[in-house]
Amino acid sequence: MSNDTDMLRHEMKERINATNAPAQPGMEAEHKRYTNLYDLAPVGYLNLAANGAILLVNLAAAALVGCTRAELRALPKTVCFKNGLS
């Protein structure tokens, strides 16, 4: 594995560990399952705010552009969307 992939996996594990577990029994497993499906998907996913700001980025999206998820979230929306959102 490359150092970038290792770093992204480490970042993902930190994010999962930092997330507060839901209070209801059984919800923790579902939350973890969803997080793994999102983060480990073979295609890049971004969750955007109404103003175009990047809220969430999965590992494939970060690897595709060659930066960390934190770096992507910090980008101004004009960098990602030349003409803005329609």
N, C-alpha and C positions, 0 to 999 in steps of 0.2 A: 504494500500500500504506500501511496505517496504521503509525504508530510502534510500536504493540504487536506487529504482525505482523513488522516488521523486527527488533525486539528478540528475539522468539521465534526467528526464523530465525538470528540471530546467536548466540544461546545454543545452538541445535542444532549449528551449525558448530563452536563451541568445544568442545562435548561430544564430537563426532566426532573432532576433532583431538586432544583430550586422552586419548582411549581408546587404550590400547596395542594395536597391531596383533597379531593372533594369529600365532604362530610358523610355522605350517604354510603352505606356498605355496597360494594359491587361497582360503584362509580369509579373508583380508582383504577380498576382493571380496564374498564371501558375507556377512560381518559388515556391510559398508557397505550392501549391498542390504537386509538385514533392518532395519538402523537406519533407512534411508530409508523403507521400507514402514511401519514403526511410527510414526516421527515425522511423516511427511507424510500419514498416513491421513486421510480426510475425516471420520472419526468420532473421538470422544474415547476414549482408552484409558488405563487406570490399571493398574499392576501393584502388588498389595498383598502385604504380609507376612502371616503367619498371625495376627498380632495386630491387623491392620487398618491398619498404618502404610503410607503411600504410598511405594513404592519408585521407580517410574518413571511418568512422565506424558508423553503425546505433546503435540504443538503444538495439536491441535484441542481437547483437554481443557482445556489452559491458557487458550486463547482463549475457550472456552465460559464459563468462570467469571471471566474478566477479570483473571487474575493470572499471574505467571511460574510456571514449573515448580518452581523452587526454593521459592517461597512455598507452593505446594501441598504439596510434600514436607515442609515444616516444620510443617504443620498437625497438631494432635493428632487422632487417629482419631475422637474424640468429636464433632469439628466436622463430619466427613464422614458419619459413620454414627450417627444419632441413637440407634438401638437396638442398636448394636454389630453384629458379624457373626454370622450364624446358623450 
